[in-house]
Amino acid sequence: MAVVVVRWGPAMVDVAAYIGAGAVLPLDDAVGREPVYDVPLPSTDKPVFKRKESRRRKLARKSQWLRSGGRYLDIGQYYIPEPKPCGLAWVSEQKGKQYRYRAIGCGDRIWCQSCCCYHRDKLASDAAGDMLAAIQGLEITADVTPRDFGTKVVLTVPKETSAWIDTSADRWDRIVLVRKAAAAWAGAMWPGCTAVVGLDFTGESDPVVAHYHVNVYLFPAVRLDGKWFPVDTFIRDLPAARRLWAETLRKHLGVDAPGLVGLDEAVFWSNPLKDSQQLRHFLRYLYRGPLYDLWKGWDRVDSLGLVHYKVWKLGGELERVYTKDEIGAAFKRVADIPWKWKRVIWFGAFSDGQKTKTMASLGLEKAVKVDEDEEGWHQVGESLRFKRFLPWKDGGGIVLVDKAGVDVVVPEGVINYGPSGVTLGRRMRYEPPGGS
């Protein structure tokens, strides 16, 4: 097995080693295929303390659900990609009378699928928690009842324009302008709005070709002259809104930018978020890693070294085949990210420098949060090597191997799938007084 050494940060991986390793995802049955390891779940002599199963893991068990739109966001961190085999070493940990098994993560938040997905999920969870608390604050403190839980907006840049940006010497300056254009368009459509903005480099159906687009979460209320009002984001004149998006792109990127000359309407779409689950899902999508779309469809590497990619957006029926150079172009696009550049930002009332004041006006208090998965746990014994997953139809679990070569069967109830080494540290969150 080829092992790719990746430095901390977006330093680019060795593409040949990455592809040569195969990048096979071991949880084949997670996407509705036949289980790879069809063996019964053996019993264990060690007492098992019941631990509530995560929503993600429950959903991952339901293969039919995994064929629906949200499946890939729920199983990403359980993959152990062979090209960067993070999560192969596990340890037993104890806190008081509780014990668990947990993988040792590398902590890489860009190239490692296990660590990146886990890290991004935690960021999205924090963002969703803050937004739900703010919505509650609107109703209680500001006496404003939102129509919904916000709005999902996806603003696309034409492919010709994206290719021009991708090959420009000042690429990152133009990418910043794309994001500014999205914020300007939203502000013109709904004055006083506030939002979370995330920029994607490629589309889901072809994750190696540049197709810049901006995902926007619009908060369900606007603030004008210091007062909050519910916002109706239903667009009654769609052609006019699309013309405005085209004009806004020209204003920021130039009237002679390729793909924008003569463009009457630029494409975007929007949908209201009807419940808290839809809000959480979209923020997880918005926060996902920059290579996630490539990972989720990576099916196999053939004998010629070509990568076969399944377009899950179309039910997995369409397959694309990529060369090493095409995969390398996708990797380089991510590796070139400036060190301090943020792919996801907040603007409006929740932007940096304003968020604490805004939350206080909604009756919310600051609370310092820490990584609960890290506190109070200590390692017991030596590390073990990951061998295989056990089939979910038999209850799940994993098989580890100790240094003597003896198999250690670990039942599902004592496994923590969040790899160590991926921490957010102490961070500020917001909640109603008393933490209720």
Helices and strands as residue ranges (DSSP letters): H 15-20, G 28-31, H 55-61, H 63-66, H 71-75, G 76-78, E 89-95, E 98-104, H 113-140, E 151-156, H 159-166, H 171-189, E 195-202, E 210-218, E 221-224, E 227-230, H 238-253, E 268-272, H 276-287, H 292-297, E 298-301, E 307-311, G 312-314, E 318-322, H 324-335, E 344-347, G 348-350, H 355-361, E 365-369, E 378-389, G 392-394, E 398-401, E 407-410, G 412-414, E 415-420, E 427-431, G 433-435
